[in-house]
Amino acid sequence: MATNPLIISASARRESDTGAFVQTLFRETPAYTLQLLDYPIDHYRYDGNYSKEDQFNEVVDRLLTHDTAVFATPVYWYAMSGHLKVLFDRLTDLVTIKKQIGRKLAGKRMFLIAVGADEELPAGFEEPFRRTAAYFDMKFISTLYCQSYHVRKRNHEQEMFLSSIRENSI
Ligand SMILES: Cc1cc2nc3c(=O)[nH]c(=O)nc-3n(C[C@H](O)[C@H](O)[C@H](O)COP(=O)(O)O)c2cc1C
């Protein structure tokens, strides 16, 4: 099991504020970053029939090799990005057709990073993450929000967040 955290970066563009923030934040902290844009994931289907291009399993395999998952998303319309929501909807497969895999998420730690234009994260933004973590018996630890203009700056709150990731990744 890898002790470094897995960062699932979920912007809709490659050169992104979310990516820049993750890069700045993890400058000295080893982490594995996965850009969701590189992993085409089909929308959830009740019949479980997915295209051969679908790479949901690859993302889940990667998730299973880390103890700590950090979801990094821009705020789009007061919520997580569409790319990340598609991944979250697909987690349904892990409690239906792939239950044995879903159980393997138990005990892992989850962190949330969000980047948006507004001064504050919208109320309730964290809720799907907290509740999804609870559903899979994962432990939701904390959220770090950064305004778009500040993605290349470091501050005390960020250092605390990083310390918490390091402590939880041992
Ligand atoms: C589709 C879309 C919706 C957005 N909705 C919000 C929003 O609800 N709240 C907010 O603070 N910023 C919003 N923004 C601004 C982005 O969160 C902000 O520009 C962010 O830094 C973009 O990060 P990215 O480069 O990783 O996409 C929105 C941007 C886009 C493109």
The ligand as an ORCA input file, in Angstrom:
! r2SCAN-3c Opt
* xyz 0 1
  C     -18.914     26.184    -15.239
  C     -18.352     27.071    -14.159
  C     -19.106     27.310    -13.029
  C     -18.563     28.059    -11.986
  N     -19.297     28.212    -10.845
  C     -18.729     28.819     -9.764
  C     -19.413     28.862     -8.511
  O     -20.530     28.421     -8.366
  N     -18.772     29.431     -7.461
  C     -17.507     29.948     -7.575
  O     -16.957     30.433     -6.569
  N     -16.836     29.909     -8.752
  C     -17.408     29.356     -9.837
  N     -16.731     29.278    -11.020
  C     -15.358     29.820    -11.092
  C     -14.340     28.704    -10.909
  O     -14.592     27.930     -9.747
  C     -12.945     29.294    -10.760
  O     -12.651     30.092    -11.894
  C     -11.898     28.229    -10.597
  O     -10.685     28.848    -10.243
  C     -11.721     27.407    -11.868
  O     -10.836     26.354    -11.618
  P     -10.308     25.426    -12.814
  O      -9.319     26.223    -13.603
  O      -9.671     24.267    -12.102
  O     -11.529     25.039    -13.614
  C     -17.271     28.595    -12.094
  C     -16.532     28.397    -13.277
  C     -17.066     27.644    -14.294
  C     -16.253     27.424    -15.553
*
